[in-house]
Structures are given as structure tokens and as C-alpha cells.
Amino acid sequence: MYIMIGTCPNISFAVGCLSHFLINPGKRHWEQALRVLNYLRETRNLVISYSRNSKGGLTLQGFSDSDWAGEKDGS
């Protein structure tokens, strides 16, 4: 939750879904939690950057995979 709130809000949907199963997690939930951690590890060097283009304006580039890659858990 700390990482989601402080640095990576794009994982909030996945963390929210997983938090429903904190009392009695199953193997599938553990695997999904590992997927979230793997996503964080793989994207740790991606950032939002602001720069001026040659015409003097600003260009905003951003990337997100906030739908959990089409997660089918149904919860």
C-alpha cells in the first residue's frame, strides 16, 4: 500500500483487488502479488519526463498498465 500511495498509483487497482484476500489468501493471490512485485521491478526505471520540443512547447510522455493486463479473477 505504501508504494502504491507514495510512488506508483498505477498499481492501485491490483493492490485493491489483492487486499480483499488478506485474511485468507490462496495460491493464486500469492502468484498475483508476485506479478505486482515483478511489474514494479521491471518498471523501476520508467519515469514521466518533461522536455521542450523544438517549437518551444512541452511534450508529455507517460506509460501505464493499470488494468492488470486484463486480469480475469473477477473480484
mmJSON file of the N, C-alpha and C atoms, coordinates in Angstrom:
{"data_MODEL":{"atom_site":{
"group_PDB":["ATOM","ATOM","ATOM","ATOM","ATOM","ATOM","ATOM","ATOM","ATOM","ATOM","ATOM","ATOM","ATOM","ATOM","ATOM","ATOM","ATOM","ATOM","ATOM","ATOM","ATOM","ATOM","ATOM","ATOM","ATOM","ATOM","ATOM","ATOM","ATOM","ATOM","ATOM","ATOM","ATOM","ATOM","ATOM","ATOM","ATOM","ATOM","ATOM","ATOM","ATOM","ATOM","ATOM","ATOM","ATOM","ATOM","ATOM","ATOM","ATOM","ATOM","ATOM","ATOM","ATOM","ATOM","ATOM","ATOM","ATOM","ATOM","ATOM","ATOM","ATOM","ATOM","ATOM","ATOM","ATOM","ATOM","ATOM","ATOM","ATOM","ATOM","ATOM","ATOM","ATOM","ATOM","ATOM","ATOM","ATOM","ATOM","ATOM","ATOM","ATOM","ATOM","ATOM","ATOM","ATOM","ATOM","ATOM","ATOM","ATOM","ATOM","ATOM","ATOM","ATOM","ATOM","ATOM","ATOM","ATOM","ATOM","ATOM","ATOM","ATOM","ATOM","ATOM","ATOM","ATOM","ATOM","ATOM","ATOM","ATOM","ATOM","ATOM","ATOM","ATOM","ATOM","ATOM","ATOM","ATOM","ATOM","ATOM","ATOM","ATOM","ATOM","ATOM","ATOM","ATOM","ATOM","ATOM","ATOM","ATOM","ATOM","ATOM","ATOM","ATOM","ATOM","ATOM","ATOM","ATOM","ATOM","ATOM","ATOM","ATOM","ATOM","ATOM","ATOM","ATOM","ATOM","ATOM","ATOM","ATOM","ATOM","ATOM","ATOM","ATOM","ATOM","ATOM","ATOM","ATOM","ATOM","ATOM","ATOM","ATOM","ATOM","ATOM","ATOM","ATOM","ATOM","ATOM","ATOM","ATOM","ATOM","ATOM","ATOM","ATOM","ATOM","ATOM","ATOM","ATOM","ATOM","ATOM","ATOM","ATOM","ATOM","ATOM","ATOM","ATOM","ATOM","ATOM","ATOM","ATOM","ATOM","ATOM","ATOM","ATOM","ATOM","ATOM","ATOM","ATOM","ATOM","ATOM","ATOM","ATOM","ATOM","ATOM","ATOM","ATOM","ATOM","ATOM","ATOM","ATOM","ATOM","ATOM","ATOM","ATOM","ATOM","ATOM","ATOM","ATOM","ATOM","ATOM","ATOM","ATOM","ATOM","ATOM","ATOM","ATOM"],
"id":[1,2,3,4,5,6,7,8,9,10,11,12,13,14,15,16,17,18,19,20,21,22,23,24,25,26,27,28,29,30,31,32,33,34,35,36,37,38,39,40,41,42,43,44,45,46,47,48,49,50,51,52,53,54,55,56,57,58,59,60,61,62,63,64,65,66,67,68,69,70,71,72,73,74,75,76,77,78,79,80,81,82,83,84,85,86,87,88,89,90,91,92,93,94,95,96,97,98,99,100,101,102,103,104,105,106,107,108,109,110,111,112,113,114,115,116,117,118,119,120,121,122,123,124,125,126,127,128,129,130,131,132,133,134,135,136,137,138,139,140,141,142,143,144,145,146,147,148,149,150,151,152,153,154,155,156,157,158,159,160,161,162,163,164,165,166,167,168,169,170,171,172,173,174,175,176,177,178,179,180,181,182,183,184,185,186,187,188,189,190,191,192,193,194,195,196,197,198,199,200,201,202,203,204,205,206,207,208,209,210,211,212,213,214,215,216,217,218,219,220,221,222,223,224,225],
"type_symbol":["N","C","C","N","C","C","N","C","C","N","C","C","N","C","C","N","C","C","N","C","C","N","C","C","N","C","C","N","C","C","N","C","C","N","C","C","N","C","C","N","C","C","N","C","C","N","C","C","N","C","C","N","C","C","N","C","C","N","C","C","N","C","C","N","C","C","N","C","C","N","C","C","N","C","C","N","C","C","N","C","C","N","C","C","N","C","C","N","C","C","N","C","C","N","C","C","N","C","C","N","C","C","N","C","C","N","C","C","N","C","C","N","C","C","N","C","C","N","C","C","N","C","C","N","C","C","N","C","C","N","C","C","N","C","C","N","C","C","N","C","C","N","C","C","N","C","C","N","C","C","N","C","C","N","C","C","N","C","C","N","C","C","N","C","C","N","C","C","N","C","C","N","C","C","N","C","C","N","C","C","N","C","C","N","C","C","N","C","C","N","C","C","N","C","C","N","C","C","N","C","C","N","C","C","N","C","C","N","C","C","N","C","C","N","C","C","N","C","C","N","C","C","N","C","C"],
"label_atom_id":["N","CA","C","N","CA","C","N","CA","C","N","CA","C","N","CA","C","N","CA","C","N","CA","C","N","CA","C","N","CA","C","N","CA","C","N","CA","C","N","CA","C","N","CA","C","N","CA","C","N","CA","C","N","CA","C","N","CA","C","N","CA","C","N","CA","C","N","CA","C","N","CA","C","N","CA","C","N","CA","C","N","CA","C","N","CA","C","N","CA","C","N","CA","C","N","CA","C","N","CA","C","N","CA","C","N","CA","C","N","CA","C","N","CA","C","N","CA","C","N","CA","C","N","CA","C","N","CA","C","N","CA","C","N","CA","C","N","CA","C","N","CA","C","N","CA","C","N","CA","C","N","CA","C","N","CA","C","N","CA","C","N","CA","C","N","CA","C","N","CA","C","N","CA","C","N","CA","C","N","CA","C","N","CA","C","N","CA","C","N","CA","C","N","CA","C","N","CA","C","N","CA","C","N","CA","C","N","CA","C","N","CA","C","N","CA","C","N","CA","C","N","CA","C","N","CA","C","N","CA","C","N","CA","C","N","CA","C","N","CA","C","N","CA","C","N","CA","C","N","CA","C","N","CA","C","N","CA","C","N","CA","C"],
"label_alt_id":[null,null,null,null,null,null,null,null,null,null,null,null,null,null,null,null,null,null,null,null,null,null,null,null,null,null,null,null,null,null,null,null,null,null,null,null,null,null,null,null,null,null,null,null,null,null,null,null,null,null,null,null,null,null,null,null,null,null,null,null,null,null,null,null,null,null,null,null,null,null,null,null,null,null,null,null,null,null,null,null,null,null,null,null,null,null,null,null,null,null,null,null,null,null,null,null,null,null,null,null,null,null,null,null,null,null,null,null,null,null,null,null,null,null,null,null,null,null,null,null,null,null,null,null,null,null,null,null,null,null,null,null,null,null,null,null,null,null,null,null,null,null,null,null,null,null,null,null,null,null,null,null,null,null,null,null,null,null,null,null,null,null,null,null,null,null,null,null,null,null,null,null,null,null,null,null,null,null,null,null,null,null,null,null,null,null,null,null,null,null,null,null,null,null,null,null,null,null,null,null,null,null,null,null,null,null,null,null,null,null,null,null,null,null,null,null,null,null,null,null,null,null,null,null,null],
"label_comp_id":["MET","MET","MET","TYR","TYR","TYR","ILE","ILE","ILE","MET","MET","MET","ILE","ILE","ILE","GLY","GLY","GLY","THR","THR","THR","CYS","CYS","CYS","PRO","PRO","PRO","ASN","ASN","ASN","ILE","ILE","ILE","SER","SER","SER","PHE","PHE","PHE","ALA","ALA","ALA","VAL","VAL","VAL","GLY","GLY","GLY","CYS","CYS","CYS","LEU","LEU","LEU","SER","SER","SER","HIS","HIS","HIS","PHE","PHE","PHE","LEU","LEU","LEU","ILE","ILE","ILE","ASN","ASN","ASN","PRO","PRO","PRO","GLY","GLY","GLY","LYS","LYS","LYS","ARG","ARG","ARG","HIS","HIS","HIS","TRP","TRP","TRP","GLU","GLU","GLU","GLN","GLN","GLN","ALA","ALA","ALA","LEU","LEU","LEU","ARG","ARG","ARG","VAL","VAL","VAL","LEU","LEU","LEU","ASN","ASN","ASN","TYR","TYR","TYR","LEU","LEU","LEU","ARG","ARG","ARG","GLU","GLU","GLU","THR","THR","THR","ARG","ARG","ARG","ASN","ASN","ASN","LEU","LEU","LEU","VAL","VAL","VAL","ILE","ILE","ILE","SER","SER","SER","TYR","TYR","TYR","SER","SER","SER","ARG","ARG","ARG","ASN","ASN","ASN","SER","SER","SER","LYS","LYS","LYS","GLY","GLY","GLY","GLY","GLY","GLY","LEU","LEU","LEU","THR","THR","THR","LEU","LEU","LEU","GLN","GLN","GLN","GLY","GLY","GLY","PHE","PHE","PHE","SER","SER","SER","ASP","ASP","ASP","SER","SER","SER","ASP","ASP","ASP","TRP","TRP","TRP","ALA","ALA","ALA","GLY","GLY","GLY","GLU","GLU","GLU","LYS","LYS","LYS","ASP","ASP","ASP","GLY","GLY","GLY","SER","SER","SER"],
"label_asym_id":["A","A","A","A","A","A","A","A","A","A","A","A","A","A","A","A","A","A","A","A","A","A","A","A","A","A","A","A","A","A","A","A","A","A","A","A","A","A","A","A","A","A","A","A","A","A","A","A","A","A","A","A","A","A","A","A","A","A","A","A","A","A","A","A","A","A","A","A","A","A","A","A","A","A","A","A","A","A","A","A","A","A","A","A","A","A","A","A","A","A","A","A","A","A","A","A","A","A","A","A","A","A","A","A","A","A","A","A","A","A","A","A","A","A","A","A","A","A","A","A","A","A","A","A","A","A","A","A","A","A","A","A","A","A","A","A","A","A","A","A","A","A","A","A","A","A","A","A","A","A","A","A","A","A","A","A","A","A","A","A","A","A","A","A","A","A","A","A","A","A","A","A","A","A","A","A","A","A","A","A","A","A","A","A","A","A","A","A","A","A","A","A","A","A","A","A","A","A","A","A","A","A","A","A","A","A","A","A","A","A","A","A","A","A","A","A","A","A","A","A","A","A","A","A","A"],
"label_entity_id":["1","1","1","1","1","1","1","1","1","1","1","1","1","1","1","1","1","1","1","1","1","1","1","1","1","1","1","1","1","1","1","1","1","1","1","1","1","1","1","1","1","1","1","1","1","1","1","1","1","1","1","1","1","1","1","1","1","1","1","1","1","1","1","1","1","1","1","1","1","1","1","1","1","1","1","1","1","1","1","1","1","1","1","1","1","1","1","1","1","1","1","1","1","1","1","1","1","1","1","1","1","1","1","1","1","1","1","1","1","1","1","1","1","1","1","1","1","1","1","1","1","1","1","1","1","1","1","1","1","1","1","1","1","1","1","1","1","1","1","1","1","1","1","1","1","1","1","1","1","1","1","1","1","1","1","1","1","1","1","1","1","1","1","1","1","1","1","1","1","1","1","1","1","1","1","1","1","1","1","1","1","1","1","1","1","1","1","1","1","1","1","1","1","1","1","1","1","1","1","1","1","1","1","1","1","1","1","1","1","1","1","1","1","1","1","1","1","1","1","1","1","1","1","1","1"],
"label_seq_id":[1,1,1,2,2,2,3,3,3,4,4,4,5,5,5,6,6,6,7,7,7,8,8,8,9,9,9,10,10,10,11,11,11,12,12,12,13,13,13,14,14,14,15,15,15,16,16,16,17,17,17,18,18,18,19,19,19,20,20,20,21,21,21,22,22,22,23,23,23,24,24,24,25,25,25,26,26,26,27,27,27,28,28,28,29,29,29,30,30,30,31,31,31,32,32,32,33,33,33,34,34,34,35,35,35,36,36,36,37,37,37,38,38,38,39,39,39,40,40,40,41,41,41,42,42,42,43,43,43,44,44,44,45,45,45,46,46,46,47,47,47,48,48,48,49,49,49,50,50,50,51,51,51,52,52,52,53,53,53,54,54,54,55,55,55,56,56,56,57,57,57,58,58,58,59,59,59,60,60,60,61,61,61,62,62,62,63,63,63,64,64,64,65,65,65,66,66,66,67,67,67,68,68,68,69,69,69,70,70,70,71,71,71,72,72,72,73,73,73,74,74,74,75,75,75],
"pdbx_PDB_ins_code":[null,null,null,null,null,null,null,null,null,null,null,null,null,null,null,null,null,null,null,null,null,null,null,null,null,null,null,null,null,null,null,null,null,null,null,null,null,null,null,null,null,null,null,null,null,null,null,null,null,null,null,null,null,null,null,null,null,null,null,null,null,null,null,null,null,null,null,null,null,null,null,null,null,null,null,null,null,null,null,null,null,null,null,null,null,null,null,null,null,null,null,null,null,null,null,null,null,null,null,null,null,null,null,null,null,null,null,null,null,null,null,null,null,null,null,null,null,null,null,null,null,null,null,null,null,null,null,null,null,null,null,null,null,null,null,null,null,null,null,null,null,null,null,null,null,null,null,null,null,null,null,null,null,null,null,null,null,null,null,null,null,null,null,null,null,null,null,null,null,null,null,null,null,null,null,null,null,null,null,null,null,null,null,null,null,null,null,null,null,null,null,null,null,null,null,null,null,null,null,null,null,null,null,null,null,null,null,null,null,null,null,null,null,null,null,null,null,null,null,null,null,null,null,null,null],
"Cartn_x":[0.815,0.0,0.87,1.971,2.841,3.389,3.866,4.415,3.329,2.128,1.027,0.676,0.551,0.137,1.253,2.48,3.577,4.254,4.381,5.208,4.621,3.661,3.219,1.692,0.926,-0.529,-1.128,-0.367,-0.903,-1.123,-0.669,-0.922,-2.076,-2.789,-3.826,-4.957,-5.35,-6.418,-5.999,-4.811,-4.323,-4.161,-3.608,-3.418,-4.775,-5.71,-7.05,-7.722,-7.608,-8.185,-7.507,-6.206,-5.49,-5.797,-6.088,-6.332,-7.616,-8.52,-9.732,-9.429,-8.267,-7.928,-6.818,-6.614,-5.553,-5.8,-7.039,-7.36,-7.064,-7.429,-7.271,-6.784,-5.542,-5.054,-4.815,-5.035,-4.766,-3.516,-3.2,-2.021,-2.118,-3.305,-3.485,-3.222,-3.632,-3.417,-1.929,-1.22,0.225,0.894,0.474,1.044,0.756,-0.443,-0.79,0.033,0.253,1.086,2.51,3.004,4.341,4.372,3.275,3.204,3.297,2.646,2.726,4.164,4.806,6.197,7.112,6.87,7.664,7.452,6.215,5.921,6.701,6.72,7.464,8.957,9.474,10.908,11.239,10.389,10.656,10.475,9.663,9.376,10.019,10.965,11.551,12.306,12.741,13.487,12.622,11.32,10.423,9.933,9.971,9.57,8.773,8.084,7.457,8.476,8.727,9.712,9.078,9.484,9.02,10.193,9.97,11.026,10.408,11.166,10.695,11.028,10.068,10.365,10.927,11.287,11.938,11.031,9.707,8.78,8.501,9.164,9.013,7.91,7.168,6.103,6.609,5.728,6.078,5.53,6.27,5.838,5.735,4.596,4.394,4.321,5.161,5.139,4.904,3.999,3.732,3.27,3.512,3.141,2.523,1.491,0.844,0.187,0.156,-0.555,-1.441,-2.407,-3.183,-4.368,-4.564,-5.688,-5.249,-4.051,-3.531,-3.451,-3.19,-3.062,-4.291,-5.47,-6.698,-6.988,-6.648,-6.849,-8.269,-8.422,-9.716,-10.203,-9.674,-10.034,-11.513,-12.078,-13.499,-13.863,-12.883,-13.21,-13.037],
"Cartn_y":[-1.182,0.0,1.26,1.249,2.421,2.759,1.76,2.001,2.533,1.958,2.394,3.856,4.224,5.589,6.597,6.235,7.187,7.332,6.242,6.34,5.744,4.848,4.114,3.926,4.993,4.865,3.988,3.657,2.836,1.384,0.964,-0.394,-0.438,0.668,0.749,-0.251,-0.488,-1.453,-2.846,-3.271,-4.606,-4.756,-3.749,-3.807,-3.829,-3.063,-3.061,-4.419,-5.053,-6.397,-7.405,-7.35,-8.29,-8.07,-6.846,-6.56,-7.217,-7.595,-8.294,-9.679,-10.217,-11.581,-11.646,-10.568,-10.546,-11.524,-11.77,-12.673,-14.123,-14.524,-15.921,-15.997,-15.626,-15.658,-17.091,-17.293,-18.595,-18.53,-19.633,-19.695,-18.693,-18.577,-17.648,-16.2,-15.858,-14.482,-14.219,-15.207,-15.079,-14.867,-15.646,-15.502,-14.118,-13.603,-12.265,-11.193,-11.378,-10.423,-10.422,-11.599,-11.676,-10.985,-11.038,-10.322,-8.815,-8.32,-6.884,-6.506,-7.317,-7.036,-7.129,-8.08,-8.192,-6.967,-6.505,-5.297,-4.105,-3.977,-2.875,-2.986,-4.198,-4.402,-4.066,-4.505,-4.293,-2.838,-2.091,-0.707,0.329,-0.081,0.858,2.005,1.862,2.924,3.782,3.49,4.291,5.492,6.641,7.867,8.735,9.702,10.729,11.841,12.238,13.296,14.442,15.641,16.846,17.463,17.816,18.473,19.401,20.358,21.273,20.7,20.792,20.372,21.548,21.335,22.381,23.58,23.427,24.53,25.326,24.989,25.741,25.246,24.225,23.696,22.573,22.051,20.938,19.629,18.563,17.233,16.359,15.733,14.851,13.416,12.543,11.129,10.338,9.367,8.531,7.16,6.165,4.793,4.17,3.362,2.712,1.415,0.45,-0.796,-1.03,-0.147,-0.171,-1.114,-1.863,-2.808,-4.221,-4.386,-5.681,-6.645,-6.127,-6.931,-7.796,-7.246,-7.976,-9.06,-8.838,-9.815,-10.361,-11.663,-12.326,-12.897,-12.447,-13.007,-12.8,-11.704,-11.434,-10.861,-10.523,-9.967,-8.473],
"Cartn_z":[0.0,0.0,0.0,0.758,0.828,-0.559,-1.278,-2.62,-3.536,-3.449,-4.296,-4.034,-2.779,-2.437,-2.706,-2.337,-2.398,-3.743,-4.486,-5.68,-6.943,-6.829,-8.015,-8.013,-8.236,-8.175,-9.278,-10.305,-11.383,-10.975,-9.8,-9.337,-8.341,-8.167,-7.137,-7.376,-8.607,-8.87,-8.435,-8.819,-8.469,-6.964,-6.301,-4.853,-4.153,-4.653,-4.068,-4.173,-5.338,-5.513,-4.592,-4.493,-3.634,-2.153,-1.771,-0.359,0.142,-0.755,-0.353,0.223,-0.092,0.289,1.345,2.099,3.104,4.248,4.584,5.687,5.325,4.111,3.709,2.257,1.991,0.603,0.128,-1.145,-1.744,-2.611,-3.255,-4.106,-5.257,-5.835,-6.957,-6.528,-5.322,-4.846,-4.617,-4.103,-3.933,-5.288,-6.294,-7.642,-8.21,-7.971,-8.454,-7.735,-6.437,-5.686,-6.228,-6.58,-7.182,-8.539,-9.275,-10.553,-10.343,-9.301,-8.991,-8.654,-7.817,-7.456,-8.668,-9.558,-10.779,-11.672,-11.772,-12.545,-11.986,-10.659,-10.043,-10.33,-10.285,-10.551,-12.007,-12.934,-14.356,-14.786,-14.082,-14.494,-13.585,-12.754,-11.789,-12.449,-13.689,-14.366,-15.28,-15.354,-16.177,-15.377,-15.992,-15.312,-16.269,-15.723,-16.543,-16.692,-17.929,-18.146,-18.922,-18.592,-19.253,-19.999,-21.251,-22.019,-23.054,-23.463,-24.503,-25.87,-26.774,-28.141,-28.927,-30.169,-30.967,-31.225,-31.068,-31.307,-30.035,-28.939,-27.712,-26.794,-27.19,-26.334,-25.452,-24.644,-23.769,-24.338,-24.164,-24.575,-23.34,-23.156,-22.018,-22.519,-21.953,-22.296,-21.026,-21.085,-19.92,-20.358,-19.529,-19.826,-18.581,-18.786,-17.661,-18.111,-17.22,-17.457,-16.252,-16.067,-14.838,-14.874,-15.951,-15.966,-15.637,-15.073,-14.626,-15.806,-16.988,-18.21,-18.448,-18.192,-18.44,-17.408,-16.163,-15.079,-15.096,-15.016,-15.122,-13.791,-12.662,-11.353,-11.032,-11.502,-11.298,-9.937,-9.152,-7.834,-7.828],
"occupancy":[1.0,1.0,1.0,1.0,1.0,1.0,1.0,1.0,1.0,1.0,1.0,1.0,1.0,1.0,1.0,1.0,1.0,1.0,1.0,1.0,1.0,1.0,1.0,1.0,1.0,1.0,1.0,1.0,1.0,1.0,1.0,1.0,1.0,1.0,1.0,1.0,1.0,1.0,1.0,1.0,1.0,1.0,1.0,1.0,1.0,1.0,1.0,1.0,1.0,1.0,1.0,1.0,1.0,1.0,1.0,1.0,1.0,1.0,1.0,1.0,1.0,1.0,1.0,1.0,1.0,1.0,1.0,1.0,1.0,1.0,1.0,1.0,1.0,1.0,1.0,1.0,1.0,1.0,1.0,1.0,1.0,1.0,1.0,1.0,1.0,1.0,1.0,1.0,1.0,1.0,1.0,1.0,1.0,1.0,1.0,1.0,1.0,1.0,1.0,1.0,1.0,1.0,1.0,1.0,1.0,1.0,1.0,1.0,1.0,1.0,1.0,1.0,1.0,1.0,1.0,1.0,1.0,1.0,1.0,1.0,1.0,1.0,1.0,1.0,1.0,1.0,1.0,1.0,1.0,1.0,1.0,1.0,1.0,1.0,1.0,1.0,1.0,1.0,1.0,1.0,1.0,1.0,1.0,1.0,1.0,1.0,1.0,1.0,1.0,1.0,1.0,1.0,1.0,1.0,1.0,1.0,1.0,1.0,1.0,1.0,1.0,1.0,1.0,1.0,1.0,1.0,1.0,1.0,1.0,1.0,1.0,1.0,1.0,1.0,1.0,1.0,1.0,1.0,1.0,1.0,1.0,1.0,1.0,1.0,1.0,1.0,1.0,1.0,1.0,1.0,1.0,1.0,1.0,1.0,1.0,1.0,1.0,1.0,1.0,1.0,1.0,1.0,1.0,1.0,1.0,1.0,1.0,1.0,1.0,1.0,1.0,1.0,1.0,1.0,1.0,1.0,1.0,1.0,1.0,1.0,1.0,1.0,1.0,1.0,1.0],
"B_iso_or_equiv":[0.0,0.0,0.0,0.0,0.0,0.0,0.0,0.0,0.0,0.0,0.0,0.0,0.0,0.0,0.0,0.0,0.0,0.0,0.0,0.0,0.0,0.0,0.0,0.0,0.0,0.0,0.0,0.0,0.0,0.0,0.0,0.0,0.0,0.0,0.0,0.0,0.0,0.0,0.0,0.0,0.0,0.0,0.0,0.0,0.0,0.0,0.0,0.0,0.0,0.0,0.0,0.0,0.0,0.0,0.0,0.0,0.0,0.0,0.0,0.0,0.0,0.0,0.0,0.0,0.0,0.0,0.0,0.0,0.0,0.0,0.0,0.0,0.0,0.0,0.0,0.0,0.0,0.0,0.0,0.0,0.0,0.0,0.0,0.0,0.0,0.0,0.0,0.0,0.0,0.0,0.0,0.0,0.0,0.0,0.0,0.0,0.0,0.0,0.0,0.0,0.0,0.0,0.0,0.0,0.0,0.0,0.0,0.0,0.0,0.0,0.0,0.0,0.0,0.0,0.0,0.0,0.0,0.0,0.0,0.0,0.0,0.0,0.0,0.0,0.0,0.0,0.0,0.0,0.0,0.0,0.0,0.0,0.0,0.0,0.0,0.0,0.0,0.0,0.0,0.0,0.0,0.0,0.0,0.0,0.0,0.0,0.0,0.0,0.0,0.0,0.0,0.0,0.0,0.0,0.0,0.0,0.0,0.0,0.0,0.0,0.0,0.0,0.0,0.0,0.0,0.0,0.0,0.0,0.0,0.0,0.0,0.0,0.0,0.0,0.0,0.0,0.0,0.0,0.0,0.0,0.0,0.0,0.0,0.0,0.0,0.0,0.0,0.0,0.0,0.0,0.0,0.0,0.0,0.0,0.0,0.0,0.0,0.0,0.0,0.0,0.0,0.0,0.0,0.0,0.0,0.0,0.0,0.0,0.0,0.0,0.0,0.0,0.0,0.0,0.0,0.0,0.0,0.0,0.0,0.0,0.0,0.0,0.0,0.0,0.0],
"pdbx_formal_charge":[null,null,null,null,null,null,null,null,null,null,null,null,null,null,null,null,null,null,null,null,null,null,null,null,null,null,null,null,null,null,null,null,null,null,null,null,null,null,null,null,null,null,null,null,null,null,null,null,null,null,null,null,null,null,null,null,null,null,null,null,null,null,null,null,null,null,null,null,null,null,null,null,null,null,null,null,null,null,null,null,null,null,null,null,null,null,null,null,null,null,null,null,null,null,null,null,null,null,null,null,null,null,null,null,null,null,null,null,null,null,null,null,null,null,null,null,null,null,null,null,null,null,null,null,null,null,null,null,null,null,null,null,null,null,null,null,null,null,null,null,null,null,null,null,null,null,null,null,null,null,null,null,null,null,null,null,null,null,null,null,null,null,null,null,null,null,null,null,null,null,null,null,null,null,null,null,null,null,null,null,null,null,null,null,null,null,null,null,null,null,null,null,null,null,null,null,null,null,null,null,null,null,null,null,null,null,null,null,null,null,null,null,null,null,null,null,null,null,null,null,null,null,null,null,null],
"auth_seq_id":[1,1,1,2,2,2,3,3,3,4,4,4,5,5,5,6,6,6,7,7,7,8,8,8,9,9,9,10,10,10,11,11,11,12,12,12,13,13,13,14,14,14,15,15,15,16,16,16,17,17,17,18,18,18,19,19,19,20,20,20,21,21,21,22,22,22,23,23,23,24,24,24,25,25,25,26,26,26,27,27,27,28,28,28,29,29,29,30,30,30,31,31,31,32,32,32,33,33,33,34,34,34,35,35,35,36,36,36,37,37,37,38,38,38,39,39,39,40,40,40,41,41,41,42,42,42,43,43,43,44,44,44,45,45,45,46,46,46,47,47,47,48,48,48,49,49,49,50,50,50,51,51,51,52,52,52,53,53,53,54,54,54,55,55,55,56,56,56,57,57,57,58,58,58,59,59,59,60,60,60,61,61,61,62,62,62,63,63,63,64,64,64,65,65,65,66,66,66,67,67,67,68,68,68,69,69,69,70,70,70,71,71,71,72,72,72,73,73,73,74,74,74,75,75,75],
"auth_comp_id":["MET","MET","MET","TYR","TYR","TYR","ILE","ILE","ILE","MET","MET","MET","ILE","ILE","ILE","GLY","GLY","GLY","THR","THR","THR","CYS","CYS","CYS","PRO","PRO","PRO","ASN","ASN","ASN","ILE","ILE","ILE","SER","SER","SER","PHE","PHE","PHE","ALA","ALA","ALA","VAL","VAL","VAL","GLY","GLY","GLY","CYS","CYS","CYS","LEU","LEU","LEU","SER","SER","SER","HIS","HIS","HIS","PHE","PHE","PHE","LEU","LEU","LEU","ILE","ILE","ILE","ASN","ASN","ASN","PRO","PRO","PRO","GLY","GLY","GLY","LYS","LYS","LYS","ARG","ARG","ARG","HIS","HIS","HIS","TRP","TRP","TRP","GLU","GLU","GLU","GLN","GLN","GLN","ALA","ALA","ALA","LEU","LEU","LEU","ARG","ARG","ARG","VAL","VAL","VAL","LEU","LEU","LEU","ASN","ASN","ASN","TYR","TYR","TYR","LEU","LEU","LEU","ARG","ARG","ARG","GLU","GLU","GLU","THR","THR","THR","ARG","ARG","ARG","ASN","ASN","ASN","LEU","LEU","LEU","VAL","VAL","VAL","ILE","ILE","ILE","SER","SER","SER","TYR","TYR","TYR","SER","SER","SER","ARG","ARG","ARG","ASN","ASN","ASN","SER","SER","SER","LYS","LYS","LYS","GLY","GLY","GLY","GLY","GLY","GLY","LEU","LEU","LEU","THR","THR","THR","LEU","LEU","LEU","GLN","GLN","GLN","GLY","GLY","GLY","PHE","PHE","PHE","SER","SER","SER","ASP","ASP","ASP","SER","SER","SER","ASP","ASP","ASP","TRP","TRP","TRP","ALA","ALA","ALA","GLY","GLY","GLY","GLU","GLU","GLU","LYS","LYS","LYS","ASP","ASP","ASP","GLY","GLY","GLY","SER","SER","SER"],
"auth_asym_id":["A","A","A","A","A","A","A","A","A","A","A","A","A","A","A","A","A","A","A","A","A","A","A","A","A","A","A","A","A","A","A","A","A","A","A","A","A","A","A","A","A","A","A","A","A","A","A","A","A","A","A","A","A","A","A","A","A","A","A","A","A","A","A","A","A","A","A","A","A","A","A","A","A","A","A","A","A","A","A","A","A","A","A","A","A","A","A","A","A","A","A","A","A","A","A","A","A","A","A","A","A","A","A","A","A","A","A","A","A","A","A","A","A","A","A","A","A","A","A","A","A","A","A","A","A","A","A","A","A","A","A","A","A","A","A","A","A","A","A","A","A","A","A","A","A","A","A","A","A","A","A","A","A","A","A","A","A","A","A","A","A","A","A","A","A","A","A","A","A","A","A","A","A","A","A","A","A","A","A","A","A","A","A","A","A","A","A","A","A","A","A","A","A","A","A","A","A","A","A","A","A","A","A","A","A","A","A","A","A","A","A","A","A","A","A","A","A","A","A","A","A","A","A","A","A"],
"auth_atom_id":["N","CA","C","N","CA","C","N","CA","C","N","CA","C","N","CA","C","N","CA","C","N","CA","C","N","CA","C","N","CA","C","N","CA","C","N","CA","C","N","CA","C","N","CA","C","N","CA","C","N","CA","C","N","CA","C","N","CA","C","N","CA","C","N","CA","C","N","CA","C","N","CA","C","N","CA","C","N","CA","C","N","CA","C","N","CA","C","N","CA","C","N","CA","C","N","CA","C","N","CA","C","N","CA","C","N","CA","C","N","CA","C","N","CA","C","N","CA","C","N","CA","C","N","CA","C","N","CA","C","N","CA","C","N","CA","C","N","CA","C","N","CA","C","N","CA","C","N","CA","C","N","CA","C","N","CA","C","N","CA","C","N","CA","C","N","CA","C","N","CA","C","N","CA","C","N","CA","C","N","CA","C","N","CA","C","N","CA","C","N","CA","C","N","CA","C","N","CA","C","N","CA","C","N","CA","C","N","CA","C","N","CA","C","N","CA","C","N","CA","C","N","CA","C","N","CA","C","N","CA","C","N","CA","C","N","CA","C","N","CA","C","N","CA","C","N","CA","C","N","CA","C","N","CA","C","N","CA","C","N","CA","C"],
"pdbx_PDB_model_num":[1,1,1,1,1,1,1,1,1,1,1,1,1,1,1,1,1,1,1,1,1,1,1,1,1,1,1,1,1,1,1,1,1,1,1,1,1,1,1,1,1,1,1,1,1,1,1,1,1,1,1,1,1,1,1,1,1,1,1,1,1,1,1,1,1,1,1,1,1,1,1,1,1,1,1,1,1,1,1,1,1,1,1,1,1,1,1,1,1,1,1,1,1,1,1,1,1,1,1,1,1,1,1,1,1,1,1,1,1,1,1,1,1,1,1,1,1,1,1,1,1,1,1,1,1,1,1,1,1,1,1,1,1,1,1,1,1,1,1,1,1,1,1,1,1,1,1,1,1,1,1,1,1,1,1,1,1,1,1,1,1,1,1,1,1,1,1,1,1,1,1,1,1,1,1,1,1,1,1,1,1,1,1,1,1,1,1,1,1,1,1,1,1,1,1,1,1,1,1,1,1,1,1,1,1,1,1,1,1,1,1,1,1,1,1,1,1,1,1,1,1,1,1,1,1]
}}}
